[in-house]
Amino acid sequence: SFSIVYEPQTKKKPSLFLVAIGIDQYDLTKSGGLDALTYAVKDAKEITQLLEESAKGNYLTVQKRILTNGEVTRDAVIALKDFLNQSSVDGTVVLFLSGHGIRKETKVGKLIESYGKLVPPQ
């Protein structure tokens, strides 16, 4: 028995695709009364910066999309699919979401209904 192992002379570094979404401001008429947050947008921006800095030397490129507050619409979220389709099988994709969570007893359907067209359908 034998095996063949190919080691290229130079290894190609992968690309990093980063999506960060942070929502501080909620429309009370559509969100079922969710209060504003303080640090969700800040967290999304800071994690992006941290990952960009740590990616230096480890990735060929860093591609990023940051959506905050009113930029987080149904169309913008759907458009992320085209962005992420540019990644390769050897690349890395990071998705960071910061905003309100859901309590265990909250019915997800009710939360989604409260946002109307702001989120993609289930």
Order of alpha helices (4+ residues) and beta strands (2+ residues): beta-alpha-beta-alpha-beta-alpha
